[in-house]
Amino acid sequence: MSFSEIRKFLIKMQSNEDLKKEVTSSSTADDVALIGQRLGYDFSGEDLLRFNGQKVDKVTVRKVDHPGEYH
């Protein structure tokens, strides 16, 4: 698990509007992780979920529970 990689990714996202739109329109943490991996960041969707509640500059990572979702 690499929280430092997530932090770097979120910092980059804040300065790139296209990346921000892509991330905010993603449906799952795995989708966001794939975007990060495509850009060379090493973290998984599970890592991102564990980062829940953490803040990096102006971004706070929040897990969204959808109605009907099973855990």
Summary of the structure (lengths in Angstrom):
residues: 71
radius of gyration: 11.6
end to end distance: 21.2
largest distance: 34.6
contacts: 165
relative contact order: 0.22
helix: 51%
strand: 6%
